Every structure is written in structure tokens, then in C-alpha cells.
Amino acid sequence: MELFNSKLFSKKQLKEFNTFYVLLIYIIVSFIVTYPIIFNFKSHIIGIAPGGQLWNFWWFKRAIFEAHKFPMPYIHHTDLIYYPYGQSLYILDPLNALLSIPFQAISDLATSYNIIIIFNVVLAQFSMYLLARYLTSSKVAGFISGIIYGCSPYMLGSINNSWSEVVNIGWIPLSVLYLYKLLRENKKRNIIIASLFFFLVTFSCWYYGMYICIFLGLFILFYSFSFAKKDPTMITKIRLIFNKKFVSRLTLVMLLFILMIYPFAHYFQKSMASSETLEFRGDRSSFRNELFEAGKVDLAYYFHPGKFYPPDFKETRGPSEDFITVVYVGYLVLLLAFLGSLMKTKEKRFWLFSLFLFFILSLGPYLYMNGRFIIVLGRRIPLPYFFMYKYAPFFYQMKTAHRFNIMVMLSLSVLAGYGFCRIYSELKDKNKLRIVVLIVSAIIFEFLFLSPAKYPIPSYPSSIPSWYYGLAKESDNFGIIDLPVGNFMSLRKYLYFQTVHHKKIPYSFYLFEMKKLFKNNPFLFYLRDLFWNAKREVSFLEPPYISDFRQALKELESLKFKYIVVHNNFIDNKDIYEKTHQFLRNFLDASRDYEGNITVYKIY
């Protein structure tokens, strides 16, 4: 259609939106939406609980250059965490960890993490710009689409939650771009590039790998049936769209993709099937129970403006946690997408189908709205996610339905690009640049201040108590126990501290992974309940017999746990603070306070 012909845009306007300036603007926008990290890039780490991801970056570099284990770090078993049992590292973020290695070589770990997050925000915007520009033949529409996708509330919420593997959304538009090029162009290089981007999508996040496979199936189905009206016979219809060259190109892409991803997929599945992983995560039935509770997504969240945080997600994570579920898409984006849906183009129809499919999948296993399940004839209304969980391979391990929102934003971003073309073509040349600035500003304003995404994005101080640097100099191979153990945030900080002291710790990435040691040892069991029961407003447990505690301390000594470190600034309750130190002083004589408001007790 002429509407998308680049002649509509003046040479002056096209010059203003050349690739260099688009990329420069995206970099500036990235610093705006991640404010205030630009002003404390070295002193703080973006996000509320980045310790686990920082540990991931550190461990990957350590495993490759010190243990020479690549690609084994992806599932390499280590007893540095969850000591003395150890853990298979099935939850690593391998792509960002690899990308961070050059930055770790010239800077500190915290700065490297911040750089990677900013890089992903820029990449997400720029990759969507390339896709939308290709589809709409408009650089300006591509620019708008890039802002929508890369700065979406979903992206900002993921950065807030410190889920570095989930911010890897920039590879998805690139894989879709080259999927279209495979269909439209006959260039051999597209085969290699497409397979590479499919690999990067999957390698960066297994969730997104599943999503792009679903998208590919929809793509193939749509471009088959879109010609059915012209020729109802199956054979002719297949010849019309699935010509021999396209089939061969797509087959080669899939073969190359499988060859690249298979070693990592094999190790990942092997790690997921290991005994300790099954102990942590449970079997299919336990996945089902957690999915149907934590996996539900309220339909109203898509359209609820303001700093509104889903209470159900808060309850799942715990009342003191600051994780948020963000699926809000923005009313200005919906308006542009609606205008785009009015265009009579084949691609528009495909993206409407894509929007509908992924929107339904993002709602989880049952229809849930305004804080309750929708009941019809005494039963919950099952959604497609429920049936995919039940029948699709590996799908049952994907417990977080709201992450399908990124595919919703992908579809909306493309449709909004089409919608902007409709507006742009009606404007006078002198008003075009002003309207672009106005729309971009309005979209960013809505995302930052009217969506549930937190802004400014919280950050965590990158400083580590100096005592840990001294601990790293001790050559003995032993473990330490950090306290308190009351919440997920503190565990992530202990992982971050380990990147400096390198000693073994009994914790891992999640609270449930530390129960075994603390349950079996009466000394640690009492300390755990001291924090957890007080947090739940349950009366303190009376300590068991003194002899049991002393025997438990001997067991800790035999496991080579040398120190107990109490982080006093992590304990908000004065009563808990006093009881913790009183209990420890009853059994451990040597204690000393250090910088960072920590108290260290020596076990042996």
C-alpha cells in the first residue's frame, strides 16, 4: 500500500531519523526510564534483589576461566551454595553472564550488571525499531514501536524484580524480523542469521524460547490459510505460500537452531531432572498446585492505571517482598494499535491473531478478574494455558503465565506502528516532528507514572562489608552462616557477598532450598523459627534442651561452618534482635562487631 511507501516522508524527516540518531535517542531514553542509576552507576545496582544475578555473572566467569567448565557451568553442580548438599545450577542466566565477562575484566561486578541491563533496554528498543521499520516501511513508525516495546511496563517491572534473564526481550523482534525475511527474500545469509537469533532467544530465556516456537507455529499456520479463499485445494494452497525454496530455508534454519541449542537444552533438562532439583521444585503435581495459585493473572491488571500492585502476587512472595507483576499495556498504545487494526493489510491481520493468542495465554490457567476466579455453573473457566500445561511438552515447568505479556507487547508495538502511520500520513510536514515528540513523551510518561511499574526504579547499594574482604584471605575451605534468614531479599544479598569472600554458604536462590539443613539441625532450626515465626506473628518457640543445641553446634563444626554473621541492619524487630544475640552468646563466646553493622560469632 502507498500508505507505507517511504515517499510519504520527506527527505528531511528521514534524515532526522537515520539509524545513528535513533540509536542515540534510545540510549538517552534508556537512562531516563532506568533513572536514577545513571547518577550512581558504580555505587548502586539497579533492581530490588540483584544478588542472585550478580552471583550468576560472577560464577560463570569463575567457572570458565578458573575451572574451564564451559558449557558445563550451565548445569555444573557446586557446593559453594546450599552447602553441604550442593546444587545444580539450572537457573543461571547464561547469555547475559557471557556478555558481562568483558565488562567484569575492566570494571567491578555491580557496574557490569548495570551495563548489561542498560544494554538490554537499548537492544529491545532498537530491535523492535528494525522490525517495525521493515514491516511498515517507515523509520518514524519503527521509532515509535521501539519506544513502546523497549520501555514497556513489563520491561520496567522485570528490571525492578532483578530478573536479568527476563529482560532479554531484544532478541525476539530480531528473530521475527528474519522470519519475515525468510518468507520474502531469497538470501542465504538470512538462514544463518535467523537460526542465530532463534538460538539467542532460547539461550537467553527458556520461557522466550517456548514463546518464539508458539509464534513460529502461528506464523506458518496464518500464512498458509490466508490464501485459502483464492484456492481451496490443499495442494495448490501449499504451493502458493510454502514454495520449495521457503520450505528448504526454514528447514535449514530449524536444523541449525537445533544443533546450536541441543547441548544446552540437554544439560538444562538433565539438571531439571536431578534429585536436588526435584526436591526443590517438586514434581508435576506440585507444579500444578503452584501454577494454579501463583500463576493466575488478573484480567483487570491489563487496564488498571496507577501504582497498583496485585495483592495476590504479594501474598505469594511474602508480605515484606517488593516483587511486582506488571501486565499493564497503556491506553495510548491501545489507541494506536486500534488505529493500526483498521488498516487493510495481511500483516495487520496476522498481528491481531498474535495479540489475541498471547493475550489469552498470559491470563494463566483460569479466568481470574478483580481478585476472584470467574465461576460458571459451579466451575472455574479453563483457558488455553491450562490445556498447554496439561499436554504440551515441558510446558508444565513454565509457572509464570504473566511473562506471555512480552508477546502481547510485541504484537501491540507492531500494530501501534501501523496506527502511527495512519496518523502521520494525514499531518502537514511542519507538524510531523512535533507530533512525534508529543506521542513519544506521552507514551513514556504513561509508562513511568501511570502504570504499576515502579519509578524511579529501586536500586541496591553495591558496597560489601569490609570484613568479607578479610575473610577471602583466609585459605581454609570452610562455610559461613549469615543471619537473618527471614526473607528472599537477604538471601540474595548473602549470595552477592559470596562473590567477594568465596566461602561456602547454606543458602541458594530461594527460601525453600535452605530448609533441609535448618530443619535437621536444632541450633539452626531455632534461629530460623525465631525470624520466621515472629514475621508471621506467631509466639516464639521455647528452645529445646541445651544439650541438643551443643550437639547441633558440633555437627556444624564437623561440616566446617566456621562463622555465624549477624546483619543487624537486616533485623527490624528489636525483640528479635535481642533474642538472636542472647541466644548466640549463650553458646558462642567469641563475638565481634565490624563495619557494616555486622556481628561475627566464631564456631571454632
N, C-alpha and C positions, 0 to 999 in steps of 0.2 A: 504494500500500500504506500501511496505517496506520503501519507502522514509520517512515516518513519524514514523518509528519504532525508539524508543529511543536507540536501539543498535547502531544506526549510530553515536551517540555522545559518546565520550569517557567518562569513569567514572570521569576522572579529570575535563573535561569540565562541566559535570553535577553537580559536586560538587561545582564548581565555581559559578554556577547559582542556588544554592539552595534558598529556599524561603526567608530566613533571609537576605542574601546578596542582593537579588533582591529588597526587600523592602527598605533596607538601601540605595541602589543606587537611587531608586525612590525618597526618601526623599531628597537626595542631589540634584538631578535633579530639584525637585520642588522648592528648594531655588534658584537654578540658573535661572530658567525661570521666577520667580517672583522677581528677583533682582530689586531694592536694599532693599526690605522690610526686609530682614534678618538683615540688619545693623541698622535699625531704627524701630524695631518691636513695641515698645511702643510709640514712638514719632510721628509715621505716620500711616495712614490707607491706605491700598492698593486700588487702583482704583481712578477714577476721581470724582465720586459723591456718596460716600458710605453712606451719611447721612440718606437716607430713609431706607436702610437695617439695619443700626445701630439702628434707631428708632424701626424698626420691632423687632430686638433682645431684645431691652430694654422693649418694650411694652408687648411682650409675657411673659417675666419673671414677669413683674409687674402684668399682668392680672391673671396669675396663682397663684402667691404667696400672692398677696395683695387683689385681687378681687375674687379669687377662681372660675374662669370662664372657665377652660378647659373643653371641647374643644371649648367653645364659643369664645375665643379670635380670632378664625379664622374669624368670621363674627361679632364679637362684635362691636356694634355701640359706638363710642366715640365722645365727643365734644372737646377733647383736641386739635384735628386738625380740620381744616376747621370750626373753631368756627365763629359764633354761631350756625351753621347748623348741624355740626357733619357729620360723615362719617362711612359707613360700610367698614370694613377692608377686602375687597375682594382680595387685592394684597399682602397679607403677604406671607412670606417665612417660613412656619411653621416648617419644618424639621430642617433646619439649626438653626432656633431660639431655638428649643428644645435642639439641640446638644450644643448650646453655653451656656446654663444655668450653667453647672458645671464650665465652664471657667470664666463666669461672677462672680461666687461665690468666686473665688480665684484671679481674676485679673480684670482689667478695661475693659470697653466695646470695645474699639479700639483693644486691644490685643486679645480679644475673637474673634472678626471678622477676624483678620489676621490669627489666628489659624484655624478657620473654612475654610477659603479659601485654605490654605496650605493643610489641611486635604483632601479637595475635589480633589486637584491636585494629591495627592498621591493615593487616593482611585481610581480615574479614571485610573491611570496607572496600579495599581495592579489588579483591577477587569478585565481589558482587558487582562492582563497577564494570569490570571486564565482561561479566556475563550479561548484565542488563544492556550494556552498550552494544554487545553483539546481537542481542535479540531485538532491540528497539531501533538500532542504527542511530542512536542519539547519545552523545557523550554527556549531555546535561542530564538526561533521564537516568543514565547509568550512575552519574554522580549522586543523584538523589537516592537511588536504590542502595548505593553503597553506605550512605549515612544511616538509612533505616535498618539495614541488616547488621552492620558492624557495631552500631551503638544501641542496639535493641535492649529493652529492659531485661530480656533473658540473658544477654551477654553481661550486662552490668550486675545482675543478680549472681551469676556464676563467678564473676571476679570477686564479689563480696564474700561468697562462700568459700573462696580459695580452692576451687575445683579446677586446677590448671588443665587437666585433660579435657574438660568440658568446654573450655574457651577455644579449643582447636576447631572453630567453625569456619575458618577461612579456606580450608581445603575443599569444602563441599561445593561452593559455586564453581570452583575451577574444574572439578570432576564433571559437573553438569555442563559446563561450557564445552568441554572436549567431547562429551557425549553428543551434543548437538553437532559439533564439527565432524564427528564420525559419520553422522547421518547425512550431512550436507556436503562435505568436502571429501575429495579422494586424495588425501595426502598421507603418506606412510608415517611421517613423524607424529601425526596425531595418535597413531596406535600406541606408540611408546609413551607419549605424554599422558594420554588418557589412562593407561594402566598404572602409570606412576602416581597420578592423582587419586585414583581409586585405592591404591595401596596406602597413600598418606592419610586419606580419610579414615581408613580402617585401623591403621597402625597408631594413629593419634588417639582414637577413642573407639572401642569396640561397639558402643552404642551407635555411633555415627556410621560405622561400617555396616551395621544392620539396616540403618535408615537408608543408606545410599543403595543397598540391594533392593529394598522395597521400592525406592524411587525408580530404579532401573526397570523393575518389572512393570511398573505403571507406565513408564515411558514406552516400552516395547508394545504393551497392550494398546495404548492410546493410538500410537502411530500405525497400528495395524487396522484397528476398527474405524479409524477416521476416514478410511477410503471405502467402507462397506457399501455406502449408498451409491457410489459410482459403479461398482461392480460387485454384485452379491456373491459371486462364486469364490470359494475359498482360495483356489489355486491362483486365479488371476489377481485377487486381492493381495496375496503374499508377494507375488511378483511386482506389484506396483510399489510396495514400500520396502519389503525385505529383499532387495535385489542381491545378487550373488556377492557383489563387492562389499556391500554393507554387512552382510552376514559374516563374511570372512574377516572383515576388520573387527567386528565386535567379538568374534570367536578368539582372535589373536589377543585382543585386549584382556579378555577373561582368563586366557591361559597364562599370559604374563603376570596378571594380577595374582592368580592362584600360586604361581611359582614364587612370587615375592612374599606373599603373606603366609604361606603354609607353614614355614618353620616357626614363626611367631604364634600363629594360631594353634599349632600342635602343642608348643610349650605352654601356652596360656591355658588351653583346655586340660592339659596334664596337671598344671598347677591347681586349677579349679577343682580337679577330681582328687587332689591329695587329701590324706586323712585329716591334717590340721585345718585345711580349708573347709572341708565338710563339717568339722567340729565348730568352726567359727560361723559359717554361713548357713549350715543346715542343709537338708535335702529338699526335694521338690515340694513336699507338703509344707515345710516351714517357709519356703519362698512364697507359697500361695497365701499363707496367713499374713505375712508381712506385706506382700503386694496389695492385698485387698484392704489393708488398713493404711499403710504409709504411701501406697501407690495411687490413692484416689486424688483426683484433681477437680476442684470446684469449678463448674462451668462459669459461675459469676466472676471468677478471678480474671477471666479474659477481658472483662469490660468494666472492672471496678477501678476507677481512678483514685489517686491519693495514696498516701503511705499506709496502705492496708496490707497487713501480713496474715496469711492463712493461719488461723489458730490451730488447726489440725496438725499442720506440719510442725509447729512449735511444740505441741504436746508429744509428737513422735520423737523429736530430738531431745526434748527436755526443756523445762521452763527457763533455764538460765542460758540457753543457747541462742545465738543470733543468726542462725541459718534462715534463709527465706526462699520460698518458692515463688518465682515470678513468671507468669504466662501472659501478662498484660501486653496488648499489641499496639494500642494507641488509636485514638479516634481519627486523627489526621491521616494516619496510614490507611485506616479502613476507608476513608473518603476517597483517597487517591486510588486505592485498589478497586473500589466500586466503579469509579470512572474508567479504570482500565478494563474492567469486566464488560463494559458496554461496547468495547471495540470488537469488530467482526474479523477476528484473526484466529487461525488454527491454534497458534501458540497460546492465545488467551484462554481458550477452552481447556487446553491441557493443564495450565497452571490453576485454573479453577478446580479441576478434578484433584490435582495435587493438594491444593489448600483444603478441600473437603476431607480427603482421606487422612491427612496428617492431623488435622484438627480433631477428628473423631478419635484417632489413636491416642492423641495427647490427653484425652479425658480419662484414661485408665480403664479398668475392667468393668466398672458400673457407672451409670449416670448419677452424678452427685452435684447438687446445687444448693447454694445458700446454707451450707453446713449440714446437709442431710441427704441420704440416698433417696432417689425418686422411686416410689413403690407403686406398682401397678398389679392389681389382682393379688396382692399379698407377696409379690416377689420384686426383687431389685431388677432393673432393666440392664441386661448384659450388653456390652459394647464390643466392637471388633477386637479390642485389646485382650479381652477375656479369651476369645477363641484362638487368637495367635499365641497367647500364653499356653493354652492347652495343647495345641497341635504343632506349632512351628518349632523347628529345631533351635535349641539354645535360647529361645525367646523367654523361657521361664526365668532365666537369670537376669533379665532386664526389669528391675523392680521400680524404676523411676520413670513413670509414664510422662511426666511433665516435660522431659527432655525432648519429646517429639515437637515441642514448641518451636525448636530451631528450624524444623522443616516447614512449619506454618509461617515463620518469619521469612524464610527463603521464598515461598510462594507469594506472600504478600508484597515482598520487596520487588519482585518482577512485575506483578500486576500494578503496583504503585508507579513503577517506571512507565508502563503503558499509559496509566492515567495521567501522569505528568505530561506526557507527550500531547495528550488531548488538550490540556490547558495551554501548554507552551505554544502550540500552533496557532492559537487564537490571539496571542499577545502581540503588541507592537514592539518593534526592535528596541526602542528606548526603555521599555518597561521590563524586558526579559530578565536582565541581571538582577534587578530589584526584587522581582518575584521569586527568583531562585534563592536569593539571600533570605527573604522573608520565610519561605517554606522550610528551608533548612533550619533556620533559627527556631521556628515554631515546633518542628519535629524534635529537635534536641531539647528544647525547653520542656515539652510534654514528657519525654523520656526521663529527664532528670528530676523534674519537680512534681509531675502529676502521676507518675507511675509508682508502683510499690517498690521499685528498686531504690536502695539506699544511696543518697547523695548528700554530701561528699562520701565517697567510698571509704569505709574504715580502713585503718592500717595498723600494723603491729610493730612496736619498736624492734629494731634489728640487733640491739645490744644484748650481750650474753654476760651473765655474772662472771667476774674475773676468776673466781675460784675454779671454774671449769677448765680454764686455760692451764692452770696449775695442775689440775687433775690429769690432763692429757700428757703431762711429762712423766707421770708415774708409769713405769714399764710393765708392772704386773698386769696379768689378764684377769680382771675381776668385774663385778657388776655393782651398780648403784641403784637405789630406790628413791625416786623423787616423790614427794608428797606436797599437796593433797592429791587424791585420785577421784575427786568428786565429779569432774565433767570432762567432756571431749576436748575442750579448749586447752586445758592444762596438759593433757596427753600430747597434743600436737606440739606444745612448747618444749616438752621433755625430748621429743624426737629432734627438734631443732637444736637443742643444747648438745645432743649426742654428736652432731656434726663437728663439734669442737673437741669434746673430751674423748670420744671413740670408745667408751666403756659400755659394757652390756647393760641393758635395762629390761625390766619385766613387762614393758608396755609395747603396744603396737599401735595401729591406726585407729582402732575402735575400742570402746569401753568393754564390749563383750569378749574381746580377745584376751583380757587380763584376768578373767575370773578364775581360771584354773589354779594358778599359783596362790592367789589371795584367798581362795576358798579352802585350799588344802593346808595352808599354814595359819595356825591360830593367831599368831602375832600380827600378821598382815590382815587377816580376816577382821580382827577387832578394829584396826586402823581404817580399813575400808568402810566398815559399818559406821564408824564414828563420823565419817564425812557423808556417806550416802543416806543414812537414816536421819541425820539432822537436816539434810537437804529436803527430805520427804516429810519432815516434821513428825518423825517417829522418835520415841524416847530412846535414849542411849542404852545400848546393851550392857549388862553387867559383865565385867571381864571374867573369863574362866579362871581356873586355878593358876596360881603363879608358876607352878612347875611346868604347866603346859606352855606358857609363854617362853620360859627359859629353854625348854626343849626345842621350841619353834625357832628361837634365835640361833641355836646350834645348827639347825637344819639350814638356815640362811647362810651361816658361816661356811658350812660344808659345800654349799653351792657357790661360794666365793662372792657373796654380796658383802662389800666392804663398808659402804657408807649409806646412811639414810639422810636425804637432803630435804629439809622442810622449807618450802617457799612461803614465807609468812604473808607476803602481799597477795597471795592467791587465796588466803583464808579470810573470808568476810565476816564470819561469825566469831565474836570474841570468845564465846563459851567453847567452841570447837578448838580455837587456837590454844586456849589454856589447857584443855583436856589432852590435846595432842602432845604438847611438850611435857606435861605432867606424866603422862603415860610413858613416853620415851625415856625421860630422866629416871624413872623407876628401874629401868633395865639397862640403860646405856649411860655410862658415867661420863665419857668424853664428849663434849659438845662445844661448838664454837660458832659465833656469828661472823658473817662475811658480808662484803659489799654486795648490794643487790637484795638486801633484806632476806638473806637465807641463813638457816641454822643447820650445821652439819653434825650429825651423830656418827660416831665410828663404831662399827660392829666388832671388828677385830683389828 
